[in-house]
């Protein structure tokens, strides 16, 4: 538990800095680029699940696949949300320290 306090006091880790640099590169063309990319990914996923449900003779197989993918995606989202929150808290604390 002690290492979590030390990490936040020392600022961002290399992994967190790399993540922020990746975000800066990803959204550099504009805010619309990320939104369009997200819609395209969601559309491809929906079409893939629709195709699976349409052409699989057993509907329950498609349901199991969809549920498994949804749970895996949710787990990945939870891990990402915790990572993102940790970065935001560190940035907020650094901002509060700077008298600018």
mmCIF file of the C-alpha atoms, coordinates in Angstrom:
data_MODEL
# 
_entry.id   MODEL 
# 
loop_
_atom_site.group_PDB 
_atom_site.id 
_atom_site.type_symbol 
_atom_site.label_atom_id 
_atom_site.label_alt_id 
_atom_site.label_comp_id 
_atom_site.label_asym_id 
_atom_site.label_entity_id 
_atom_site.label_seq_id 
_atom_site.pdbx_PDB_ins_code 
_atom_site.Cartn_x 
_atom_site.Cartn_y 
_atom_site.Cartn_z 
_atom_site.occupancy 
_atom_site.B_iso_or_equiv 
_atom_site.pdbx_formal_charge 
_atom_site.auth_seq_id 
_atom_site.auth_comp_id 
_atom_site.auth_asym_id 
_atom_site.auth_atom_id 
_atom_site.pdbx_PDB_model_num 
ATOM 1   C CA . UNK A 1 1   ? 0.000   0.000   0.000   1.00 0.00 ? 1   UNK A CA 1 
ATOM 2   C CA . UNK A 1 2   ? 2.878   2.339   0.731   1.00 0.00 ? 2   UNK A CA 1 
ATOM 3   C CA . UNK A 1 3   ? 4.114   2.234   -2.888  1.00 0.00 ? 3   UNK A CA 1 
ATOM 4   C CA . UNK A 1 4   ? 0.853   3.784   -4.152  1.00 0.00 ? 4   UNK A CA 1 
ATOM 5   C CA . UNK A 1 5   ? 1.445   6.853   -2.013  1.00 0.00 ? 5   UNK A CA 1 
ATOM 6   C CA . UNK A 1 6   ? 5.030   7.148   -3.171  1.00 0.00 ? 6   UNK A CA 1 
ATOM 7   C CA . UNK A 1 7   ? 4.023   6.867   -6.829  1.00 0.00 ? 7   UNK A CA 1 
ATOM 8   C CA . UNK A 1 8   ? 1.529   9.702   -6.588  1.00 0.00 ? 8   UNK A CA 1 
ATOM 9   C CA . UNK A 1 9   ? 4.028   11.905  -4.757  1.00 0.00 ? 9   UNK A CA 1 
ATOM 10  C CA . UNK A 1 10  ? 6.702   11.340  -7.425  1.00 0.00 ? 10  UNK A CA 1 
ATOM 11  C CA . UNK A 1 11  ? 4.494   12.313  -10.363 1.00 0.00 ? 11  UNK A CA 1 
ATOM 12  C CA . UNK A 1 12  ? 3.696   10.311  -13.462 1.00 0.00 ? 12  UNK A CA 1 
ATOM 13  C CA . UNK A 1 13  ? 5.379   7.005   -14.220 1.00 0.00 ? 13  UNK A CA 1 
ATOM 14  C CA . UNK A 1 14  ? 6.944   6.260   -17.609 1.00 0.00 ? 14  UNK A CA 1 
ATOM 15  C CA . UNK A 1 15  ? 3.920   4.127   -18.528 1.00 0.00 ? 15  UNK A CA 1 
ATOM 16  C CA . UNK A 1 16  ? 1.548   6.970   -17.697 1.00 0.00 ? 16  UNK A CA 1 
ATOM 17  C CA . UNK A 1 17  ? 3.646   9.475   -19.652 1.00 0.00 ? 17  UNK A CA 1 
ATOM 18  C CA . UNK A 1 18  ? 3.664   7.091   -22.599 1.00 0.00 ? 18  UNK A CA 1 
ATOM 19  C CA . UNK A 1 19  ? -0.106  6.792   -22.398 1.00 0.00 ? 19  UNK A CA 1 
ATOM 20  C CA . UNK A 1 20  ? -0.529  10.571  -22.434 1.00 0.00 ? 20  UNK A CA 1 
ATOM 21  C CA . UNK A 1 21  ? 1.876   10.863  -25.385 1.00 0.00 ? 21  UNK A CA 1 
ATOM 22  C CA . UNK A 1 22  ? -0.125  8.192   -27.225 1.00 0.00 ? 22  UNK A CA 1 
ATOM 23  C CA . UNK A 1 23  ? -3.347  10.123  -26.587 1.00 0.00 ? 23  UNK A CA 1 
ATOM 24  C CA . UNK A 1 24  ? -1.756  13.326  -27.842 1.00 0.00 ? 24  UNK A CA 1 
ATOM 25  C CA . UNK A 1 25  ? -0.706  11.601  -31.081 1.00 0.00 ? 25  UNK A CA 1 
ATOM 26  C CA . UNK A 1 26  ? -4.046  9.830   -31.471 1.00 0.00 ? 26  UNK A CA 1 
ATOM 27  C CA . UNK A 1 27  ? -6.184  12.942  -31.116 1.00 0.00 ? 27  UNK A CA 1 
ATOM 28  C CA . UNK A 1 28  ? -3.784  15.380  -32.762 1.00 0.00 ? 28  UNK A CA 1 
ATOM 29  C CA . UNK A 1 29  ? -5.751  15.506  -36.057 1.00 0.00 ? 29  UNK A CA 1 
ATOM 30  C CA . UNK A 1 30  ? -8.808  16.713  -34.139 1.00 0.00 ? 30  UNK A CA 1 
ATOM 31  C CA . UNK A 1 31  ? -11.501 15.639  -31.744 1.00 0.00 ? 31  UNK A CA 1 
ATOM 32  C CA . UNK A 1 32  ? -13.614 14.194  -34.554 1.00 0.00 ? 32  UNK A CA 1 
ATOM 33  C CA . UNK A 1 33  ? -10.964 11.609  -35.430 1.00 0.00 ? 33  UNK A CA 1 
ATOM 34  C CA . UNK A 1 34  ? -11.376 9.789   -32.107 1.00 0.00 ? 34  UNK A CA 1 
ATOM 35  C CA . UNK A 1 35  ? -15.158 9.914   -32.306 1.00 0.00 ? 35  UNK A CA 1 
ATOM 36  C CA . UNK A 1 36  ? -15.222 8.548   -35.843 1.00 0.00 ? 36  UNK A CA 1 
ATOM 37  C CA . UNK A 1 37  ? -12.754 5.795   -34.887 1.00 0.00 ? 37  UNK A CA 1 
ATOM 38  C CA . UNK A 1 38  ? -14.934 4.794   -31.925 1.00 0.00 ? 38  UNK A CA 1 
ATOM 39  C CA . UNK A 1 39  ? -18.079 4.629   -34.077 1.00 0.00 ? 39  UNK A CA 1 
ATOM 40  C CA . UNK A 1 40  ? -16.300 2.565   -36.723 1.00 0.00 ? 40  UNK A CA 1 
ATOM 41  C CA . UNK A 1 41  ? -15.069 0.073   -34.126 1.00 0.00 ? 41  UNK A CA 1 
ATOM 42  C CA . UNK A 1 42  ? -18.517 -0.201  -32.527 1.00 0.00 ? 42  UNK A CA 1 
ATOM 43  C CA . UNK A 1 43  ? -20.177 -0.615  -35.947 1.00 0.00 ? 43  UNK A CA 1 
ATOM 44  C CA . UNK A 1 44  ? -17.757 -3.370  -36.969 1.00 0.00 ? 44  UNK A CA 1 
ATOM 45  C CA . UNK A 1 45  ? -18.389 -5.185  -33.686 1.00 0.00 ? 45  UNK A CA 1 
ATOM 46  C CA . UNK A 1 46  ? -22.162 -4.955  -34.038 1.00 0.00 ? 46  UNK A CA 1 
ATOM 47  C CA . UNK A 1 47  ? -22.055 -6.183  -37.641 1.00 0.00 ? 47  UNK A CA 1 
ATOM 48  C CA . UNK A 1 48  ? -19.805 -9.094  -36.666 1.00 0.00 ? 48  UNK A CA 1 
ATOM 49  C CA . UNK A 1 49  ? -22.166 -10.138 -33.869 1.00 0.00 ? 49  UNK A CA 1 
ATOM 50  C CA . UNK A 1 50  ? -25.167 -9.724  -36.171 1.00 0.00 ? 50  UNK A CA 1 
ATOM 51  C CA . UNK A 1 51  ? -23.519 -11.941 -38.786 1.00 0.00 ? 51  UNK A CA 1 
ATOM 52  C CA . UNK A 1 52  ? -22.733 -14.525 -36.137 1.00 0.00 ? 52  UNK A CA 1 
ATOM 53  C CA . UNK A 1 53  ? -26.322 -14.507 -34.869 1.00 0.00 ? 53  UNK A CA 1 
ATOM 54  C CA . UNK A 1 54  ? -27.768 -14.569 -38.387 1.00 0.00 ? 54  UNK A CA 1 
ATOM 55  C CA . UNK A 1 55  ? -25.751 -17.439 -39.799 1.00 0.00 ? 55  UNK A CA 1 
ATOM 56  C CA . UNK A 1 56  ? -25.303 -19.591 -36.714 1.00 0.00 ? 56  UNK A CA 1 
ATOM 57  C CA . UNK A 1 57  ? -28.048 -22.219 -36.596 1.00 0.00 ? 57  UNK A CA 1 
ATOM 58  C CA . UNK A 1 58  ? -27.945 -22.276 -32.802 1.00 0.00 ? 58  UNK A CA 1 
ATOM 59  C CA . UNK A 1 59  ? -28.954 -18.905 -31.354 1.00 0.00 ? 59  UNK A CA 1 
ATOM 60  C CA . UNK A 1 60  ? -27.471 -19.751 -27.972 1.00 0.00 ? 60  UNK A CA 1 
ATOM 61  C CA . UNK A 1 61  ? -23.960 -19.998 -29.457 1.00 0.00 ? 61  UNK A CA 1 
ATOM 62  C CA . UNK A 1 62  ? -24.241 -16.422 -30.694 1.00 0.00 ? 62  UNK A CA 1 
ATOM 63  C CA . UNK A 1 63  ? -25.528 -15.366 -27.271 1.00 0.00 ? 63  UNK A CA 1 
ATOM 64  C CA . UNK A 1 64  ? -22.614 -17.041 -25.482 1.00 0.00 ? 64  UNK A CA 1 
ATOM 65  C CA . UNK A 1 65  ? -20.095 -15.401 -27.818 1.00 0.00 ? 65  UNK A CA 1 
ATOM 66  C CA . UNK A 1 66  ? -21.720 -11.974 -27.433 1.00 0.00 ? 66  UNK A CA 1 
ATOM 67  C CA . UNK A 1 67  ? -21.854 -12.279 -23.632 1.00 0.00 ? 67  UNK A CA 1 
ATOM 68  C CA . UNK A 1 68  ? -18.235 -13.441 -23.449 1.00 0.00 ? 68  UNK A CA 1 
ATOM 69  C CA . UNK A 1 69  ? -17.027 -10.567 -25.617 1.00 0.00 ? 69  UNK A CA 1 
ATOM 70  C CA . UNK A 1 70  ? -19.102 -8.079  -23.624 1.00 0.00 ? 70  UNK A CA 1 
ATOM 71  C CA . UNK A 1 71  ? -17.673 -9.312  -20.309 1.00 0.00 ? 71  UNK A CA 1 
ATOM 72  C CA . UNK A 1 72  ? -14.119 -9.231  -21.660 1.00 0.00 ? 72  UNK A CA 1 
ATOM 73  C CA . UNK A 1 73  ? -14.658 -5.709  -22.960 1.00 0.00 ? 73  UNK A CA 1 
ATOM 74  C CA . UNK A 1 74  ? -16.118 -4.606  -19.640 1.00 0.00 ? 74  UNK A CA 1 
ATOM 75  C CA . UNK A 1 75  ? -13.130 -5.999  -17.717 1.00 0.00 ? 75  UNK A CA 1 
ATOM 76  C CA . UNK A 1 76  ? -10.753 -4.177  -20.057 1.00 0.00 ? 76  UNK A CA 1 
ATOM 77  C CA . UNK A 1 77  ? -12.772 -0.968  -19.642 1.00 0.00 ? 77  UNK A CA 1 
ATOM 78  C CA . UNK A 1 78  ? -12.651 -1.259  -15.833 1.00 0.00 ? 78  UNK A CA 1 
ATOM 79  C CA . UNK A 1 79  ? -8.855  -1.642  -15.865 1.00 0.00 ? 79  UNK A CA 1 
ATOM 80  C CA . UNK A 1 80  ? -8.499  1.297   -18.245 1.00 0.00 ? 80  UNK A CA 1 
ATOM 81  C CA . UNK A 1 81  ? -10.848 3.468   -16.155 1.00 0.00 ? 81  UNK A CA 1 
ATOM 82  C CA . UNK A 1 82  ? -8.797  2.816   -13.005 1.00 0.00 ? 82  UNK A CA 1 
ATOM 83  C CA . UNK A 1 83  ? -5.566  3.641   -14.866 1.00 0.00 ? 83  UNK A CA 1 
ATOM 84  C CA . UNK A 1 84  ? -7.066  6.827   -16.338 1.00 0.00 ? 84  UNK A CA 1 
ATOM 85  C CA . UNK A 1 85  ? -8.415  7.929   -12.960 1.00 0.00 ? 85  UNK A CA 1 
ATOM 86  C CA . UNK A 1 86  ? -5.008  7.408   -11.360 1.00 0.00 ? 86  UNK A CA 1 
ATOM 87  C CA . UNK A 1 87  ? -3.394  9.617   -14.016 1.00 0.00 ? 87  UNK A CA 1 
ATOM 88  C CA . UNK A 1 88  ? -6.030  12.320  -13.599 1.00 0.00 ? 88  UNK A CA 1 
ATOM 89  C CA . UNK A 1 89  ? -5.637  12.342  -9.816  1.00 0.00 ? 89  UNK A CA 1 
ATOM 90  C CA . UNK A 1 90  ? -1.857  12.713  -10.160 1.00 0.00 ? 90  UNK A CA 1 
ATOM 91  C CA . UNK A 1 91  ? -2.239  15.543  -12.667 1.00 0.00 ? 91  UNK A CA 1 
ATOM 92  C CA . UNK A 1 92  ? -4.776  17.282  -10.420 1.00 0.00 ? 92  UNK A CA 1 
ATOM 93  C CA . UNK A 1 93  ? -2.454  17.023  -7.415  1.00 0.00 ? 93  UNK A CA 1 
ATOM 94  C CA . UNK A 1 94  ? 0.476   18.386  -9.440  1.00 0.00 ? 94  UNK A CA 1 
ATOM 95  C CA . UNK A 1 95  ? -1.702  21.253  -10.646 1.00 0.00 ? 95  UNK A CA 1 
ATOM 96  C CA . UNK A 1 96  ? -2.787  22.030  -7.087  1.00 0.00 ? 96  UNK A CA 1 
ATOM 97  C CA . UNK A 1 97  ? 0.888   22.213  -5.996  1.00 0.00 ? 97  UNK A CA 1 
ATOM 98  C CA . UNK A 1 98  ? 1.843   24.728  -8.709  1.00 0.00 ? 98  UNK A CA 1 
ATOM 99  C CA . UNK A 1 99  ? 0.963   28.288  -7.666  1.00 0.00 ? 99  UNK A CA 1 
ATOM 100 C CA . UNK A 1 100 ? 0.312   29.509  -11.225 1.00 0.00 ? 100 UNK A CA 1 
# 
